[in-house]
Amino acid sequence: MIAGLRPMGVEKLWVLLLLGPTLLGLALGALGSIFATFGLSLFRWDLLTPPVWAGLDNYIGLADDRMFLRSLGNTILFSALYVPLTIVCAMTVALLLNRRIHGVGLFRTLYFLPVISSPTAVGLLWTWIFAQDHGVLNGIITSLGGDPVRWLGPRMALYSVVIVNVWGAIGEGMIVFLAGLQAIPREHYEAAHIDGANAMQRLFYITLPAMAPSLFFQSVLSTIHAFQAFDYIYILTRVGNGNSSVPTLVFSIYRNGFRFFRMGDATAQAIVLTAIIFVFTLIYFRIQRRWEVPI
């Protein structure tokens, strides 16, 4: 930054005064909530009686909590499917919409609509699509002579939820990748074309290397979204007793905290989830430094 643009003398005081409310809000709202959550995880509390000190018992008990272990396994499997599928699909859509075609703005808007749509409304729509008896998908399958599929049954529910979540995330990834694609100088493609490079060679030797920062950024975002997935899972996989056929970590936190009022267990799981996301983020940044990907 140019030295003349830095706050000097009394200006520094004004900068601190103007930023003070925002910094205070971040300190109390963000850091304060983190410390409060960690503190609550050391107690047993049902929202009705006074908290009782539990120490690390809430964390130790997670190792024997079958629902938590099942939720952790489902979350890892969900993330392993969701992250690569989201990146591949969003990148493919971005490449197709990075062309000068008639109505490209309309197509970009349509692909971005799921991002800003109500998860509840969208989830109910997909419930109708996946319905076993009168669903759209099974209607198409039976019309072709096939047997109905239990898309939201125990075997297929996880994959159905992955499909819905990937569909809802394509628009966000598309925007990130479009920004990266449009930053690549056209001269690189023109020079490669003159040298005789075909479309696949231009993709692998020009586009993808230049898109490394965008790919890295979207990988981090997709991983965070995968471990925090809740809304579509809650709507699509609820069963009669308030559980889920495909419980994930966030669903387990919701179930313990707001159904059984075990706030200590719920906050302990939230801390574990935060730690997992933090570890994956560190791994991504380690890869970024190893490969020297600019961000």
Backbone torsions as a table, in degrees:
resi	resn	phi	psi	omega
1	MET	NA	142.0	178.7
2	ILE	-66.4	137.9	-174.6
3	ALA	-60.2	-33.5	-177.1
4	GLY	-68.3	-17.6	-179.1
5	LEU	-91.2	-6.1	178.9
6	ARG	-80.1	146.4	177.0
7	PRO	-64.1	134.9	-177.0
8	MET	-120.5	141.9	172.3
9	GLY	56.2	-120.5	-177.5
10	VAL	-65.9	-23.5	-179.4
11	GLU	-61.3	-34.1	178.6
12	LYS	-61.4	-39.5	178.8
13	LEU	-64.2	-42.0	178.8
14	TRP	-64.6	-39.0	178.0
15	VAL	-60.6	-45.1	179.4
16	LEU	-64.9	-39.8	179.5
17	LEU	-65.8	-41.3	-178.5
18	LEU	-72.3	-35.3	180.0
19	LEU	-86.2	-10.3	-176.1
20	GLY	-53.7	-51.5	179.9
21	PRO	-59.3	-40.2	179.4
22	THR	-66.4	-45.5	179.5
23	LEU	-63.9	-38.2	177.9
24	LEU	-65.4	-41.4	177.5
25	GLY	-62.5	-41.7	177.8
26	LEU	-64.3	-41.5	-178.0
27	ALA	-64.8	-44.2	-178.2
28	LEU	-80.4	-40.5	-176.2
29	GLY	-76.9	-40.7	-177.0
30	ALA	-91.9	-65.1	-178.1
31	LEU	-65.3	-39.9	179.2
32	GLY	-60.6	-41.9	-180.0
33	SER	-67.3	-34.7	178.3
34	ILE	-64.0	-48.1	179.6
35	PHE	-65.4	-37.3	179.0
36	ALA	-65.9	-39.6	178.6
37	THR	-64.9	-44.9	178.3
38	PHE	-62.8	-41.5	178.4
39	GLY	-62.5	-40.7	-179.8
40	LEU	-66.9	-29.2	-179.5
41	SER	-67.9	-11.4	179.3
42	LEU	-94.9	6.7	-179.2
43	PHE	-125.5	162.1	166.9
44	ARG	-103.8	124.9	-174.6
45	TRP	-150.6	131.3	-179.3
46	ASP	-111.4	16.3	179.0
47	LEU	73.4	-10.1	-176.6
48	LEU	-111.7	-37.6	179.6
49	THR	-106.9	162.1	179.4
50	PRO	-60.7	146.0	178.3
51	PRO	-61.3	145.3	178.5
52	VAL	-118.3	130.9	-177.8
53	TRP	-61.2	131.4	179.6
54	ALA	-124.3	-12.5	-178.3
55	GLY	65.2	-131.5	-179.3
56	LEU	-93.8	9.5	-177.6
57	ASP	-60.7	-35.9	179.1
58	ASN	-62.6	-36.9	179.1
59	TYR	-75.5	-42.6	179.6
60	ILE	-63.3	-36.8	-179.5
61	GLY	-66.4	-19.7	179.9
62	LEU	-64.1	-29.5	-179.5
63	ALA	-65.5	-24.3	179.8
64	ASP	-105.3	2.3	-179.2
65	ASP	-86.0	105.4	-176.0
66	ARG	-64.6	-37.1	178.8
67	MET	-65.2	-40.8	178.1
68	PHE	-64.3	-45.1	-179.6
69	LEU	-64.0	-39.5	176.5
70	ARG	-65.3	-41.3	179.0
71	SER	-64.3	-39.3	178.7
72	LEU	-63.8	-44.2	178.2
73	GLY	-62.9	-43.0	178.2
74	ASN	-62.8	-39.6	-178.9
75	THR	-66.1	-41.6	179.2
76	ILE	-65.1	-44.6	178.9
77	LEU	-65.3	-42.2	177.7
78	PHE	-59.1	-45.1	-179.2
79	SER	-65.4	-39.4	-179.4
80	ALA	-63.1	-29.1	177.4
81	LEU	-88.7	-41.9	-172.4
82	TYR	-67.8	-46.6	-172.5
83	VAL	-62.7	-54.9	-179.4
84	PRO	-65.4	-36.9	179.7
85	LEU	-65.4	-40.3	179.0
86	THR	-63.4	-44.3	-178.6
87	ILE	-65.3	-45.4	-178.1
88	VAL	-65.2	-47.3	-178.2
89	CYS	-65.7	-44.4	-179.8
90	ALA	-65.1	-39.0	179.0
91	MET	-66.5	-40.6	179.1
92	THR	-63.1	-45.5	179.0
93	VAL	-63.7	-40.9	179.6
94	ALA	-63.2	-40.9	178.4
95	LEU	-64.6	-39.1	-179.7
96	LEU	-69.9	-33.6	-176.8
97	LEU	-94.6	5.5	176.0
98	ASN	-94.9	33.8	-178.9
99	ARG	-123.1	159.1	178.5
100	ARG	-88.0	85.5	178.9
101	ILE	-122.8	156.7	-178.4
102	HIS	-68.5	129.6	177.9
103	GLY	79.3	19.5	-177.3
104	VAL	-63.6	-33.6	178.4
105	GLY	-62.7	-38.4	178.6
106	LEU	-65.1	-43.7	179.9
107	PHE	-63.6	-39.8	178.2
108	ARG	-62.9	-40.4	178.6
109	THR	-64.1	-43.8	-179.1
110	LEU	-62.8	-40.6	179.8
111	TYR	-70.5	-24.7	-179.0
112	PHE	-87.6	-15.9	-177.0
113	LEU	-55.2	-41.4	179.8
114	PRO	-58.5	-26.7	-178.1
115	VAL	-67.5	-36.6	-175.8
116	ILE	-101.9	3.4	179.3
117	SER	-82.6	156.3	179.2
118	SER	-66.9	122.7	178.8
119	PRO	-58.7	-34.2	179.9
120	THR	-65.2	-48.3	179.9
121	ALA	-63.7	-43.5	-179.5
122	VAL	-65.8	-40.7	179.1
123	GLY	-62.8	-40.7	177.3
124	LEU	-65.6	-37.0	177.3
125	LEU	-63.0	-44.1	179.2
126	TRP	-69.3	-28.7	174.5
127	THR	-61.4	-40.1	176.7
128	TRP	-67.7	-39.1	179.3
129	ILE	-65.1	-39.4	-176.5
130	PHE	-87.8	-2.9	-175.8
131	ALA	-55.7	141.3	-175.0
132	GLN	-73.8	-39.9	-173.5
133	ASP	-87.4	-46.5	-175.3
134	HIS	-125.8	25.6	-179.3
135	GLY	-76.0	156.3	-179.1
136	VAL	-64.1	-46.2	-177.7
137	LEU	-63.1	-46.8	179.3
138	ASN	-68.1	-29.2	174.4
139	GLY	-62.8	-40.8	177.8
140	ILE	-67.6	-41.9	-178.1
141	ILE	-64.8	-45.8	-179.3
142	THR	-67.4	-32.9	177.7
143	SER	-66.6	-23.7	177.8
144	LEU	-93.0	3.2	176.8
145	GLY	96.6	6.9	-179.8
146	GLY	-91.7	175.7	178.7
147	ASP	-96.5	146.9	178.9
148	PRO	-60.1	147.2	-178.9
149	VAL	-112.4	138.7	175.5
150	ARG	-85.0	83.2	-175.1
151	TRP	-62.5	-30.9	-179.7
152	LEU	-107.1	18.6	175.4
153	GLY	-78.9	177.4	-176.1
154	PRO	-57.2	-35.8	-176.3
155	ARG	-79.3	-37.4	-171.3
156	MET	-103.6	-9.2	-172.2
157	ALA	-59.6	-44.4	-178.2
158	LEU	-60.2	-45.2	-177.8
159	TYR	-69.3	-35.0	176.9
160	SER	-65.1	-42.2	178.6
161	VAL	-65.0	-38.5	177.0
162	VAL	-60.8	-43.8	-180.0
163	ILE	-59.2	-46.4	-177.9
164	VAL	-65.1	-44.0	-178.9
165	ASN	-66.8	-38.8	176.5
166	VAL	-64.6	-44.6	177.5
167	TRP	-56.7	-40.4	-178.4
168	GLY	-74.4	-19.4	-175.9
169	ALA	-100.2	-8.5	-177.1
170	ILE	-59.9	-41.2	-177.0
171	GLY	-60.6	-43.2	179.1
172	GLU	-63.1	-47.8	178.1
173	GLY	-63.9	-35.8	178.7
174	MET	-59.3	-43.0	179.7
175	ILE	-62.8	-44.4	179.8
176	VAL	-61.5	-45.5	-177.1
177	PHE	-72.6	-34.5	176.4
178	LEU	-62.4	-40.2	177.7
179	ALA	-61.4	-41.3	178.4
180	GLY	-68.7	-40.2	-179.6
181	LEU	-64.5	-40.5	-176.9
182	GLN	-75.9	-9.7	176.6
183	ALA	-89.2	-8.5	179.4
184	ILE	-79.0	124.9	-179.7
185	PRO	-60.7	134.9	179.8
186	ARG	-65.2	-23.9	-178.7
187	GLU	-61.0	-30.0	179.9
188	HIS	-64.7	-42.3	179.0
189	TYR	-69.7	-38.4	179.7
190	GLU	-64.9	-41.1	178.4
191	ALA	-65.9	-41.3	179.1
192	ALA	-65.6	-37.7	178.3
193	HIS	-64.7	-40.8	178.5
194	ILE	-64.0	-35.9	179.7
195	ASP	-76.9	-3.5	176.2
196	GLY	94.6	12.6	179.6
197	ALA	-72.5	134.8	177.9
198	ASN	-84.9	-176.7	-174.8
199	ALA	-63.5	-42.0	-179.1
200	MET	-67.1	-38.1	177.9
201	GLN	-66.3	-39.1	177.2
202	ARG	-65.4	-35.1	179.4
203	LEU	-65.7	-47.3	-173.0
204	PHE	-83.3	-23.5	-176.1
205	TYR	-106.7	-12.6	179.0
206	ILE	-121.8	-57.0	-172.1
207	THR	-65.6	-57.2	-174.7
208	LEU	-62.8	-44.0	176.2
209	PRO	-61.0	-39.4	179.1
210	ALA	-70.9	-21.4	-179.1
211	MET	-91.2	5.9	-176.9
212	ALA	-54.8	-45.2	178.2
213	PRO	-61.0	-41.3	179.6
214	SER	-67.3	-40.1	178.3
215	LEU	-64.0	-41.4	178.2
216	PHE	-63.5	-46.9	-178.8
217	PHE	-61.5	-45.3	-178.5
218	GLN	-69.5	-30.6	176.6
219	SER	-64.3	-43.0	178.1
220	VAL	-63.4	-47.0	179.9
221	LEU	-61.3	-43.8	-177.7
222	SER	-65.3	-37.9	178.6
223	THR	-65.0	-43.2	178.0
224	ILE	-62.8	-44.7	179.2
225	HIS	-62.6	-37.5	-177.9
226	ALA	-64.2	-43.9	-178.8
227	PHE	-75.5	-17.5	178.9
228	GLN	-101.5	6.8	-176.3
229	ALA	-61.0	133.3	-178.7
230	PHE	-149.4	-51.2	-166.2
231	ASP	-59.5	-53.5	-179.6
232	TYR	-65.1	-36.7	179.7
233	ILE	-64.7	-41.6	-179.9
234	TYR	-64.1	-42.6	-175.2
235	ILE	-74.7	-40.4	-172.1
236	LEU	-84.5	-27.3	-170.0
237	THR	-116.4	12.3	178.0
238	ARG	-64.8	142.4	174.2
239	VAL	-118.9	175.1	-168.7
240	GLY	-60.8	-31.6	-176.0
241	ASN	-90.2	14.8	178.9
242	GLY	86.2	1.1	177.0
243	ASN	-90.8	-170.2	179.1
244	SER	-131.1	144.9	175.3
245	SER	-72.7	-19.6	176.1
246	VAL	-133.7	71.5	-178.8
247	PRO	-68.0	138.8	174.8
248	THR	-115.9	178.5	-176.2
249	LEU	-60.9	-44.9	-179.4
250	VAL	-66.3	-37.2	176.2
251	PHE	-64.2	-39.2	178.0
252	SER	-64.6	-38.7	176.6
253	ILE	-63.1	-45.6	178.3
254	TYR	-61.4	-43.2	-177.3
255	ARG	-63.9	-45.3	-178.9
256	ASN	-70.4	-40.5	-174.0
257	GLY	-79.2	-42.8	-170.4
258	PHE	-112.5	-1.7	173.1
259	ARG	-109.6	-45.5	-179.0
260	PHE	-103.6	-2.9	176.6
261	PHE	56.2	36.5	172.5
262	ARG	-97.8	78.9	-172.7
263	MET	-67.4	-32.6	177.7
264	GLY	-63.1	-46.8	177.9
265	ASP	-63.7	-42.0	-178.4
266	ALA	-63.4	-44.7	-179.0
267	THR	-71.0	-32.2	175.0
268	ALA	-62.6	-42.5	176.8
269	GLN	-65.6	-35.7	177.9
270	ALA	-64.7	-38.8	177.4
271	ILE	-65.5	-42.0	177.4
272	VAL	-62.1	-42.8	177.8
273	LEU	-61.3	-43.4	178.1
274	THR	-61.0	-41.8	179.7
275	ALA	-64.1	-39.9	178.9
276	ILE	-63.2	-46.8	178.8
277	ILE	-61.5	-40.7	179.4
278	PHE	-62.2	-42.2	179.4
279	VAL	-64.5	-45.0	179.1
280	PHE	-63.6	-38.3	177.6
281	THR	-63.4	-41.2	177.0
282	LEU	-62.2	-39.8	178.0
283	ILE	-62.0	-43.9	178.7
284	TYR	-60.8	-44.3	-179.6
285	PHE	-68.2	-31.6	175.5
286	ARG	-65.5	-42.4	176.3
287	ILE	-62.8	-41.4	179.4
288	GLN	-60.6	-42.2	178.8
289	ARG	-69.8	-37.8	-179.3
290	ARG	-64.2	-42.3	-179.3
291	TRP	-88.7	-2.9	179.6
292	GLU	56.8	47.1	178.1
293	VAL	-83.0	122.1	179.1
294	PRO	-72.0	143.1	177.4
295	ILE	-132.8	NA	NA
